[in-house]
Amino acid sequence: MSNRVIISGAGLVSSLGLSALETWEALLAGRSGIKQIDGFDTQGFDCHSAALVHGLGPSELGIHPRDFRIM
């Protein structure tokens, strides 16, 4: 018996975009997803940059804001 798999699409969330297409276009344009960390004070840490994902919040993920705060 053989198992069959159907791939119906591709999804991707990265520091370059919130979709596979956005990320691919950013890669082709030569953009970097690594930026200065601006969400908290990095003083005292050796690293001050990261590949952060912006624009993705609890509503896009289907998470209640109260649960998001708890997480």
Beta strands, then each sheet from edge to edge (+ up, - down):
strand 1: 35-36
strand 2: 49-50
sheet 1: 1+ 2-
end
